[in-house]
Amino acid sequence: MTDTRIDVRSPADASIVGSVASLSATEVAAAVTGIRTEQPGWETLGIRGRREWLERYRDWLLDHDDEVTGLLQAETSKPLQEARLELAMSLDLINYYCKNAEAFLADEHPRGHSVITKSKRLTITRHPYPVVGVITPWNVPLLIALADSAPALLAGAAVVVKPSELTPLATQRVIDGWQEIGAPGVFVCTPGAGATGAAVVEEADFIQFTGSTRTGIRIGRRAAERLIPSSLELGGKDAMIVLADADLERASNAAVWGGMFNSGQACVSVERVYVEASVHDEFVRRVTQKAWTVRVGTNDGASKADIGPLISSTQLAIVTTQVQDAVSKGATVVTGGERAQPQGGAFFQPTVLTGVDHTMQVMQEETFGPTLPIMKVANATEAIRLANDSPYGLSASVWTRNTERGREVARRLEAGAVNVNDVLSNLFLFPAPHAGWKKSGTGERLGGAAGIRKYCREQAIIESRITPHDEPLWFPYTPGKHRLIWRLLRFMIARDANRKLRKFGR
Ligand code: NAD
């Protein structure tokens, strides 16, 4: 076993809150061999047998909620409410797929599409990729690890999880829990940094990656070289469009929560806001007033803070640089704009910026901080154009009292999900696809049947209902047979009588 360890530090005060082994490529290979050996037995259990284990696992997670959320809080310093929400969403998702997996993975029998093919019986079956590699980021580490692993396990795959080196503790603990309930050895955690993740990409048969676009491209490239599929859930720059007839009170509350939830470190955070000119000033006034009341600090349930620190000094530097870049190009800091220092950790003040434009990093690059840059626009058309002027396309929101208009605007946005009069709610709707467009990703996370079928290879089984000794298409090719077949095919394919019945020379 490796003697290299990674110390995990609290983002609030940089104290060491735990440590994990950092696995080498050889150790990852050995771990994957172990779960690969167990996978056929797991698959043979069938969906009902696997579901029983997942349900027992859900109960173990419920019974260990304080311990797990405690670890999650220690490594992320996120408020207790948000740590619990991660766990609750994970459990809800386990229930969702336990309830629906059997139907989602059931054999299908599509009917033959034409008279000729009606003589065949078609069965579509689904077989899991033997080993699924799940590579996760630090922002919602527990939810992503469990949400990606549970459907893969239910599908019959073995799963290896490589958590972020910044936040491996809760993930490692919940995967230990799988062993504690005595479940088959098909779920393993391989902590480490980027090189350990790269080793997972070498060993697995399917990669479910969540993280930055930069790393996603590297993984996608390597997966293509290995000819294995990958689902890449990457960065975002979600736009919020506030039309003149919006409920400004709800919209401003949502902007502050949607932009600053998890200190703005959510892939689907509100990252930029476009507001129609006639309501811009009033919207900014309300947002600013609310941003003032957002409390910065740590929150263990007793203390009162709404947002914790950023994950690291690197993230703090990115947010600071982007705000400074905006100011240097003419933006106004209405509130916040600087590091906050309740405990000397990587805290940043809730920040509202106005007078922003698309030359600024805050409007173009993922910020991942508690920042709300607000831009005045002439009308919905300009808002849509600017919202689409981004390399990213994860999700977005539209605010209007006219929901029909909201839907129309939504359809014109280049984003995988659009909330009308809401933020982040697409994440809580498991039947909805969560799939980024453009540089926000490829493939899809969640999304009803697609969210579990993606872990399977489809197989078509074709049976002939009638089995004569010979078939008209088979050898020998004779002019008589050829004429007959071609006449039949013409008759079937052509859509007008003339072409159906036309004589032909050869
Ligand atoms: P990151 O890309 O730096 O790291 C993600 C994971 O990849 C980590 O576990 C890391 O160790 C691993 N890794 C790094 N190099 C690797 C390599 N060469 N091969 C294999 N694995 C490697 O991302 P991060 O900073 O941890 O996470 C933040 C990013 O995640 C943001 O861009 C955010 O938008 C994105 N994110 C996206 C979604 C989504 O669903 N679209 C959800 C959450 C976070």
Residues whose N, C-alpha, C, O or C-beta is under 5 A from the ligand:
A	BS01	NAD	I135 T136 P137 W138 K162 P163 S164 E165 G192 A193 G194 G197 A198 T210 G211 S212 T213 T215 R218 E233 L234 G235 G236 C267 S440
